[in-house]
């Protein structure tokens, strides 16, 4: 049975006065119009008809900078969600916003309406990357906002982007390490997608910006993922889903959008872990069992069996077998030597 479900309420680009180079919220969310306070109840009611057996349901406000909305409009949205929470029909209220639209007045209001989770669209901690992306703020407000959110007792989330103008592997790793230093409960990792009708799209066409190759995006994201999960941060999203991108010709440039991007990242981590163990085997090893938890087994095999094919090509002298092992923790990939019967 599904244990957790999210009812999404979309407010594309509402409240945000900034035009970041990567942003076209109407295409990102595949919604031309935002939900109004009057339509929120209808949206929630529709979703709840399919979620009767789900123990944890949350209403999440996505697509814009929620706390940049006028306070009365924030309250209009939140009062509706709070009613469902008070009646026990939902368990959590979740929203996303910018770090430069967080202060005590804002948080007092969110607390009054029972908000549980606040995600900050941080994107990067590097000052040059933030300027190049047109974020309109520096990293100082990220630390300030994060500290305030945690002091108020909210669950903090941080969203990071990979491959913005000026970004490098080093700045990506720096952002991941600074995220660990702040200590959020959850994080999201998004490769930069070049979407039509954005400044970044024009920069790409003019040659002022080169979109990351898919392999590079996977490599950087995997390294960041290791840092975050190694610190106990739950990475709840890696890459955009197909439904997050508005279908249509020329919607995106480059190849950083992949419908299985998370599996590519987790598969790369699995490949690296297994290769490290295979390379350390004594000379003459010929029979090896590769194992992972059932929930991680598809990552061990790789997207479209790419890892299995890679291991066969790189270690032709070893007979490899693959097995799901429930005794292993998720995300742990290991090998056992011995004769295969």
Backbone torsions as a table, in degrees:
resi	resn	phi	psi	omega
1	UNK	NA	139.4	177.5
2	UNK	-64.4	131.7	-175.3
3	UNK	-96.5	-19.3	-173.7
4	UNK	-147.4	137.0	179.0
5	UNK	-141.2	149.8	-179.9
6	UNK	-118.2	130.1	171.8
7	UNK	-98.7	109.1	-175.2
8	UNK	-84.4	133.3	173.4
9	UNK	-117.0	119.6	-172.0
10	UNK	-99.0	130.1	174.8
11	UNK	-129.6	64.2	-172.3
12	UNK	-55.2	120.4	173.2
13	UNK	59.2	13.4	178.2
14	UNK	-74.8	134.1	174.2
15	UNK	87.8	-20.1	-174.0
16	UNK	-94.0	120.4	-179.7
17	UNK	-87.0	-1.8	-174.2
18	UNK	-96.8	153.0	175.0
19	UNK	-122.4	84.1	176.6
20	UNK	-64.2	151.0	-171.4
21	UNK	-62.5	-25.3	-174.8
22	UNK	-93.6	-4.7	-161.7
23	UNK	-98.7	125.2	161.2
24	UNK	-140.6	88.5	-169.3
25	UNK	-61.3	-28.2	-179.7
26	UNK	-64.7	-34.5	178.1
27	UNK	-83.1	-37.2	-179.2
28	UNK	-57.7	-42.8	-174.2
29	UNK	-96.4	-5.5	-178.3
30	UNK	59.9	27.5	178.0
31	UNK	-127.4	122.1	178.1
32	UNK	-76.3	-32.8	-178.3
33	UNK	-124.4	147.5	180.0
34	UNK	-86.4	158.1	170.8
35	UNK	-67.6	135.8	174.9
36	UNK	-92.0	161.4	175.4
37	UNK	-53.6	-34.5	-178.6
38	UNK	-69.2	-28.1	-177.8
39	UNK	-92.1	-8.6	-176.0
40	UNK	-63.0	-44.5	-179.6
41	UNK	-58.9	-42.9	179.3
42	UNK	-62.9	-42.2	178.7
43	UNK	-61.9	-46.9	-178.7
44	UNK	-64.0	-44.5	-179.2
45	UNK	-59.7	-41.2	179.6
46	UNK	-62.3	-45.7	179.3
47	UNK	-64.8	-40.8	-175.2
48	UNK	-63.1	-24.8	178.4
49	UNK	-63.7	-20.7	-179.0
50	UNK	-104.8	0.8	-171.5
51	UNK	-121.6	24.3	-173.5
52	UNK	-61.0	-30.7	-175.7
53	UNK	-98.2	3.3	-177.9
54	UNK	-87.5	123.3	-174.6
55	UNK	-71.3	-30.6	-178.8
56	UNK	-124.6	113.4	178.6
57	UNK	-121.2	133.3	177.0
58	UNK	-127.5	144.7	171.6
59	UNK	-92.5	127.2	-176.5
60	UNK	-125.5	128.3	177.9
61	UNK	-93.6	113.9	-173.6
62	UNK	-118.5	165.5	164.7
63	UNK	96.6	-16.0	-179.2
64	UNK	-143.5	-165.5	177.2
65	UNK	-104.3	90.1	-167.5
66	UNK	-55.9	-45.3	-174.6
67	UNK	-78.3	-1.5	172.3
68	UNK	-87.7	-7.9	173.4
69	UNK	-66.7	154.3	171.7
70	UNK	-54.0	142.9	-174.3
71	UNK	-55.8	-38.8	-178.9
72	UNK	-66.9	-31.1	178.1
73	UNK	-74.4	-39.7	173.4
74	UNK	-55.3	-47.8	-177.0
75	UNK	-63.8	-35.8	179.7
76	UNK	-63.2	-43.7	176.3
77	UNK	-65.2	-48.5	-171.8
78	UNK	-69.1	-33.4	-179.0
79	UNK	-63.0	-34.4	178.1
80	UNK	-67.5	-48.6	179.4
81	UNK	-61.6	-39.3	-179.3
82	UNK	-62.2	-36.7	178.7
83	UNK	-59.6	-43.2	178.1
84	UNK	-66.1	-36.5	179.0
85	UNK	-68.6	-42.9	179.4
86	UNK	-60.9	-37.0	179.5
87	UNK	-80.5	-3.0	178.6
88	UNK	80.1	11.4	-180.0
89	UNK	-80.8	-25.8	170.9
90	UNK	-130.3	163.0	-177.2
91	UNK	-111.7	-23.0	-176.0
92	UNK	-143.6	153.5	172.7
93	UNK	-119.7	132.3	-167.3
94	UNK	-134.7	136.9	177.1
95	UNK	-146.1	161.3	177.4
96	UNK	-120.1	145.0	-179.6
97	UNK	-158.9	-178.7	177.8
98	UNK	-93.2	149.8	179.8
99	UNK	-68.0	-22.2	-179.1
100	UNK	-87.3	7.9	174.2
101	UNK	-122.0	40.6	175.2
102	UNK	-125.3	125.4	171.2
103	UNK	-151.3	-178.6	-175.3
104	UNK	-65.1	-37.8	178.7
105	UNK	-62.2	-44.3	177.9
106	UNK	-61.3	-47.0	-176.1
107	UNK	-69.3	-33.7	174.9
108	UNK	-59.1	-42.2	-179.7
109	UNK	-67.7	-43.8	179.6
110	UNK	-63.1	-40.1	178.2
111	UNK	-63.3	-40.2	-179.0
112	UNK	-62.8	-28.9	-179.3
113	UNK	-98.2	10.4	171.9
114	UNK	77.7	24.1	176.5
115	UNK	-65.2	141.1	-177.5
116	UNK	-109.4	-41.9	-171.5
117	UNK	-124.3	130.7	175.0
118	UNK	-123.8	119.7	175.1
119	UNK	-102.5	134.8	177.3
120	UNK	-103.1	127.0	172.9
121	UNK	-79.4	86.5	-175.4
122	UNK	-83.6	-44.2	179.0
123	UNK	71.3	-51.5	179.0
124	UNK	-158.3	154.2	172.9
125	UNK	-101.0	-3.3	-178.1
126	UNK	-84.7	127.8	-174.9
127	UNK	-63.2	-40.3	-179.9
128	UNK	-64.4	-42.7	178.9
129	UNK	-64.1	-42.2	179.1
130	UNK	-61.2	-42.8	177.8
131	UNK	-65.3	-45.5	-177.3
132	UNK	-64.2	-30.2	-179.4
133	UNK	-84.2	-5.5	179.6
134	UNK	70.7	32.8	-175.7
135	UNK	-69.4	-28.8	178.4
136	UNK	83.2	9.8	176.0
137	UNK	-153.8	162.1	175.2
138	UNK	-100.6	-173.7	-175.7
139	UNK	-76.7	-20.0	-175.7
140	UNK	-57.5	-40.6	-177.3
141	UNK	-69.7	-22.2	176.6
142	UNK	-65.3	-46.8	179.1
143	UNK	-64.1	-42.0	-179.3
144	UNK	-64.6	-46.8	-179.0
145	UNK	-64.5	-42.0	-179.3
146	UNK	-62.5	-43.6	-179.8
147	UNK	-62.7	-43.0	178.7
148	UNK	-63.2	-46.3	-178.5
149	UNK	-59.5	-44.9	179.9
150	UNK	-68.3	-36.9	179.7
151	UNK	-64.4	-31.1	179.0
152	UNK	-80.3	-8.0	177.5
153	UNK	89.8	9.6	175.3
154	UNK	-75.5	154.6	167.7
155	UNK	-76.1	125.4	-177.2
156	UNK	-98.9	135.0	171.8
157	UNK	-123.9	148.6	178.1
158	UNK	-128.5	131.1	178.2
159	UNK	-106.8	131.2	179.1
160	UNK	-122.8	146.5	176.1
161	UNK	-113.4	148.5	-177.5
162	UNK	-116.4	125.8	173.9
163	UNK	94.5	22.0	173.3
164	UNK	-68.3	165.0	177.6
165	UNK	-54.0	130.6	-179.8
166	UNK	86.2	-6.1	-177.5
167	UNK	-77.8	147.2	177.6
168	UNK	-138.1	173.2	174.0
169	UNK	-57.4	-39.5	-177.9
170	UNK	-65.6	-43.5	-180.0
171	UNK	-70.2	-31.9	175.6
172	UNK	-63.5	-46.4	179.7
173	UNK	-65.2	-37.3	176.9
174	UNK	-60.6	-44.0	179.6
175	UNK	-62.7	-40.6	178.9
176	UNK	-64.6	-42.3	-178.8
177	UNK	-68.5	-36.9	177.1
178	UNK	-67.7	-34.7	175.1
179	UNK	-61.0	-44.4	177.6
180	UNK	-60.4	-39.8	-179.3
181	UNK	-62.5	-36.1	177.6
182	UNK	-73.0	-38.7	175.7
183	UNK	80.2	49.2	175.0
184	UNK	-71.0	164.2	176.0
185	UNK	-81.3	-34.4	-175.8
186	UNK	-133.3	160.7	177.9
187	UNK	-150.3	158.4	172.7
188	UNK	-129.4	144.0	178.0
189	UNK	-123.7	121.5	-177.1
190	UNK	-123.4	120.9	168.3
191	UNK	-68.2	144.9	-179.9
192	UNK	-66.2	124.7	177.0
193	UNK	-105.3	129.4	179.6
194	UNK	-88.6	108.0	-174.3
195	UNK	-106.1	141.2	180.0
196	UNK	-58.4	151.8	178.7
197	UNK	65.7	36.1	172.0
198	UNK	-128.9	156.6	174.4
199	UNK	-56.9	-34.0	-179.5
200	UNK	-65.8	-35.2	176.1
201	UNK	-61.2	-46.1	178.8
202	UNK	-65.0	-39.4	177.6
203	UNK	-62.2	-37.2	179.6
204	UNK	-67.9	-43.3	179.9
205	UNK	-65.1	-34.3	-177.6
206	UNK	-82.5	-10.7	-177.5
207	UNK	89.2	3.7	179.6
208	UNK	-77.3	-14.9	179.6
209	UNK	-142.5	134.7	175.2
210	UNK	-108.9	119.9	178.0
211	UNK	-65.4	145.8	177.8
212	UNK	-61.4	140.9	168.1
213	UNK	-69.2	151.6	-177.3
214	UNK	-56.7	-43.9	-178.5
215	UNK	-61.5	-40.2	178.9
216	UNK	-67.2	-41.3	178.9
217	UNK	-62.5	-41.8	178.6
218	UNK	-64.8	-42.3	-178.7
219	UNK	-61.9	-48.4	-179.4
220	UNK	-64.5	-44.9	-177.3
221	UNK	-64.8	-39.9	179.0
222	UNK	-61.4	-40.9	179.1
223	UNK	-65.2	-39.7	177.9
224	UNK	-68.4	-40.7	178.8
225	UNK	-58.2	-43.0	178.6
226	UNK	-60.4	-43.8	-178.3
227	UNK	-63.8	-45.9	-176.3
228	UNK	-68.9	-49.5	-178.4
229	UNK	-68.5	-31.5	176.5
230	UNK	-62.9	-24.6	178.0
231	UNK	-94.2	6.2	178.2
232	UNK	84.5	13.0	178.5
233	UNK	-85.4	131.4	-179.6
234	UNK	-82.1	111.1	179.0
235	UNK	-85.9	100.2	-170.8
236	UNK	-84.5	-14.3	177.1
237	UNK	-150.5	137.1	174.2
238	UNK	-130.6	107.6	-178.4
239	UNK	83.5	163.6	178.4
240	UNK	-86.2	147.5	173.7
241	UNK	-79.5	160.2	177.3
242	UNK	-56.5	-38.0	-177.9
243	UNK	-71.5	-13.2	178.5
244	UNK	-80.2	-15.6	-177.6
245	UNK	-107.1	129.1	178.2
246	UNK	-70.0	120.0	-178.3
247	UNK	-65.2	151.0	177.4
248	UNK	147.8	157.1	-177.5
249	UNK	-64.6	134.7	175.9
250	UNK	63.9	26.2	177.2
251	UNK	-65.4	-39.8	-178.7
252	UNK	-130.0	155.4	172.3
253	UNK	-111.2	152.1	178.0
254	UNK	81.0	-174.2	-174.6
255	UNK	-125.1	24.7	179.7
256	UNK	-77.5	-16.0	173.1
257	UNK	-85.2	124.6	177.2
258	UNK	-141.8	129.6	-176.3
259	UNK	-63.7	-19.0	178.9
260	UNK	-115.9	37.3	-174.0
261	UNK	-60.6	-40.3	179.9
262	UNK	-61.3	-41.8	179.6
263	UNK	-66.8	-33.7	175.6
264	UNK	-62.0	-42.5	-179.3
265	UNK	-67.7	-50.2	-178.6
266	UNK	-68.5	-30.8	175.3
267	UNK	-67.7	-36.1	176.9
268	UNK	-64.9	-41.2	177.7
269	UNK	-62.2	-43.7	178.0
270	UNK	-61.1	-43.2	179.7
271	UNK	-61.5	-45.0	179.9
272	UNK	-62.2	-41.9	-178.9
273	UNK	-66.4	-42.5	-179.9
274	UNK	-68.6	-42.8	179.6
275	UNK	-61.2	-39.4	179.0
276	UNK	-60.1	-40.3	179.7
277	UNK	-74.0	-39.7	178.4
278	UNK	-65.8	-38.4	-180.0
279	UNK	-66.7	-22.9	-178.8
280	UNK	-90.5	-1.0	-179.1
281	UNK	-66.1	149.7	173.8
282	UNK	-63.0	150.8	177.7
283	UNK	-58.6	140.2	178.3
284	UNK	92.5	-2.5	177.3
285	UNK	-64.7	132.2	-173.9
286	UNK	-127.5	-21.2	-176.2
287	UNK	-126.6	115.7	-174.5
288	UNK	-133.5	135.9	172.9
289	UNK	-104.2	124.5	176.2
290	UNK	-101.1	130.6	-172.4
291	UNK	-133.9	152.1	175.9
292	UNK	-154.4	158.8	172.4
293	UNK	-56.2	147.1	179.2
294	UNK	-52.8	-34.3	-179.8
295	UNK	-72.5	-18.6	-179.7
296	UNK	-108.2	0.5	-172.1
297	UNK	-63.1	-37.7	180.0
298	UNK	-64.2	-30.4	176.3
299	UNK	-70.2	-36.5	176.2
300	UNK	-60.4	-44.3	180.0
301	UNK	-72.2	-34.5	179.0
302	UNK	92.5	157.4	178.8
303	UNK	-60.0	124.1	-176.7
304	UNK	53.7	36.5	176.2
305	UNK	62.7	26.5	-176.4
306	UNK	-65.9	-34.9	179.0
307	UNK	-68.4	-43.3	179.8
308	UNK	-59.0	-43.4	178.2
309	UNK	-65.3	-39.2	179.8
310	UNK	-64.0	-46.6	-179.2
311	UNK	-62.2	-40.5	179.5
312	UNK	-62.9	-39.1	-179.7
313	UNK	-73.1	-37.3	-175.8
314	UNK	-83.0	-25.2	-176.8
315	UNK	-130.2	62.3	-175.9
316	UNK	-65.4	-20.3	-178.3
317	UNK	-81.8	-8.2	-177.1
318	UNK	-108.6	131.1	174.0
319	UNK	-85.9	116.2	-174.1
320	UNK	-107.9	139.5	173.4
321	UNK	-129.0	155.1	-174.9
322	UNK	-125.8	138.5	-175.4
323	UNK	-147.5	139.7	172.3
324	UNK	-84.7	130.7	-175.9
325	UNK	-127.6	104.4	-177.9
326	UNK	-62.4	-17.7	-179.2
327	UNK	-75.5	-15.2	179.8
328	UNK	-84.9	142.8	173.9
329	UNK	-65.5	154.9	175.2
330	UNK	-60.8	140.2	177.7
331	UNK	81.8	5.1	176.6
332	UNK	-103.9	128.6	-177.5
333	UNK	-123.6	124.9	-173.9
334	UNK	-140.9	173.4	179.8
335	UNK	-132.5	154.1	174.6
336	UNK	-131.4	138.3	179.2
337	UNK	-100.7	155.5	178.6
338	UNK	147.3	170.8	-178.4
339	UNK	-71.6	133.8	178.0
340	UNK	-94.6	122.8	-178.3
341	UNK	-94.4	NA	NA
